[in-house]
Structure formats: structure tokens, C-alpha cells
Amino acid sequence: MKEFTINAAESGQKCIKYCEKLLPEAGTGFLYKMLRKKNITLNGKKADGNERLNQGDVLRFFFSDDTFRVFSGKTPQNSVINIPMLDPKQIIYEDEHILLYNKPSGVLSQKAKPEDISVNEMFLMYLQSQNSAGRTMAEDKQTNQNTVSKPSVCNRLDRNTSGLILCGKTYLGLRTMNAMLADRSVGKYYHCLVAGRITEPIRLRGYLKKDEKTNTVTIKDQAFEGASYIETEIIPLKATEHISLLEVHLITGKTHQIRSHLAHLGHPILGDSKYGNPKINDRYRKKYHLKHQLLHAYRLEFPVLEGELGYLSRKQFIAPKPVFFSTIEKEELRGNMEF
């Protein structure tokens, strides 16, 4: 949210003219629409744009920082052009408060460096294209105060892991999604193809420690200094003598947990360059041009939710696997019965 107090030199002009000078790239029609929707307010109230501004008046713009920079002309044009918006075909679910996106492999969930383009930036561009303009003002029922929060991705997947990303559009959506993730009440399920044959369910428990310098993790069966407890549930779906299709229930959620835990078990994910088997990976790279791990966040199960988002209680959302994943799965597991 941006707030501007009118000084003596600015008083007397029409509200819409002030907005046009402040945001020359927005367009008059768009600004009128934002006034109608109360994404722009005058002294805390709805304005039609024709009001004459007086010294001390306060204009508030409920836009994200990125949106405001774009409309003010302070963001280089080429950098805006180079940020794509979310692919509408990959949006699994959307309502007023949240959006669920099927992230392709090879795309960051959130940027690591200022120049990165991630799902988060694509999400903001999508909202801008929908004329949402990043308004995320919602009333907190407990404090009875207005809280403004920037739309954002709520969970992270590794760059080369595909699947469901939760995005919060409003303060209420962000607060609810982040609370579910923090208390682990949301069910997170993955599909993956691994080396070796697994035919019985397994509940893996261990301890994980991340090395920030190498961005890799170490797993041990017993507790050790600096390590966090992890738990992963494995359910086999299909298997040959050489590979298995698994459903993985991520009970805790640590960096590289699924990838490293399966490798620790002796069944690395196919294509995983950090924790996988180089010889096996090379075989699938030559056969299918596989360059990253076959791990896909395919299902989310919401818990019982109270209040305004109660309509999402117990809902399940499923993201179809990428074509290359499904192709390898069908080719390699053809004729094998499901468990």
C-alpha cells in the first residue's frame, strides 16, 4: 500500500489528474476502475475521481510494490516485458482469496537473486493482468483492524520439482494458507519414479541437516548436532524389477527431504543430479533426454477450516503430471499391475 498526503502546491487539482501524474503508465480507464473498486481511496473512502483535492487529503493506493513501480514508469520497460504471467491452463483452482498453480519443472517458486523470475513474479503479473492490481486488504476479525499484505506464493518447491504451488491473493488467504503449512495440517502428496523395486509401504524417520554452502543435505537415522527430525511416508503404486512409481506423503517439510530420504533408503529418484545414481541417470538421459528429477507435487488435501474460508474444508486439489513424466511412467511400467 502506498499513501500520499496532498500539500499546498498539489491542492485544487482533480483526484484523477493527480493519479494520472503519479502513475502515468496505468491509463485513465484503469485508474477509474481502481477508484470504483476502492483500490484507490480518498481519505479512507470511495472516490469517483472528480473531487478537487485539498491540502491534507490522503490518497491510498492498494497496489503491490511491483505493480506500483510498473505503473509509475520506474521499472525499465524491458524488465516488465520479460516477466511472463502465470499460464492460465496451469491454474488448478482460483477464488477471491487463493490460487493454486501447477508449476512446471525448471521454474523457481520464489526468486533467490534480484534478477530471478519466479512463480511469485508471474503470479503478480497475472493479478495485474486481471486488474486486481495487488489489492490485498482484508479485515482481521480478531483485532478488528485493517491489515494490508502483498500477494505471494506460500510454499516452495525445488526448481526442478513440478506441481502444486499455493498462492495467497488476500491477507485472509495468505494467513490461512501459511497457518496450514506451519502446523502441517495440509496433506501434501507427491508422485515420483525411483530406482529399484519397492512393493510395501514404508514410513521413514530420520534426521536431516542442511549445508548452506553446498545447498545439499545429510540424513542419518539417529539424531545428530544441528539436525532436524523428518518423517516421510512411502506408498508404492507400481513397480518393475528396476524402477518403482511411488506416492510420497510429506509429513514434515524440510529442504530436499523427499529426494534425500529416498536416496538414503537406496532408491534415488530418477534424474536427480544431487542425490541420484549417475549411471542410472545417464541411462535415462540418453533414452528420454531426462535432465531433472521425476518428482511431482500432485495432490493437496485441506484440513477443516473455520470462518470465511470454511468452504475449502476437506477439499482435494490434484495437478496433472507433466507430459514427459507421464511418458516415461507409461513406457517403463507398461504391463505392470498396480498394488
Number of C-alpha atoms within 10 A of each C-alpha: 18 12 13 12 14 17 13 10 9 14 16 13 14 15 20 20 16 18 20 16 11 14 19 15 16 18 12 15 9 13 18 19 14 23 21 15 14 19 22 28 21 22 13 12 12 15 20 16 20 12 13 14 23 18 13 14 15 17 22 18 21 25 26 23 14 19 19 22 15 20 17 17 14 12 14 10 10 8 11 12 8 9 16 16 18 21 13 10 8 16 16 16 14 13 9 10 20 23 19 22 23 26 26 19 20 14 18 22 25 21 14 10 7 6 8 12 19 21 25 21 23 18 24 27 22 19 20 19 11 10 13 20 24 29 26 24 19 16 13 12 10 6 8 8 10 11 14 18 21 21 26 23 26 21 14 15 20 16 16 20 24 28 25 29 24 22 24 26 27 23 24 24 25 22 13 19 21 18 14 15 17 12 9 15 14 19 17 20 20 21 23 24 25 27 24 16 16 22 16 10 14 13 12 16 17 17 20 26 19 17 9 8 6 7 10 14 20 15 22 15 13 11 13 13 8 9 17 15 18 20 19 19 18 21 18 20 18 22 24 18 9 12 21 25 26 23 23 25 20 20 18 19 16 16 16 18 21 25 23 23 26 20 20 17 9 14 22 28 31 29 27 24 14 17 21 22 18 13 9 15 23 16 14 15 15 10 10 12 13 19 17 19 26 27 28 28 26 22 20 21 17 18 17 14 14 11 7 10 14 11 11 14 13 15 11 13 14 17 22 17 19 16 9 12 19 13 12 17 18 11 9 17 17 12 10 12 10 11 10
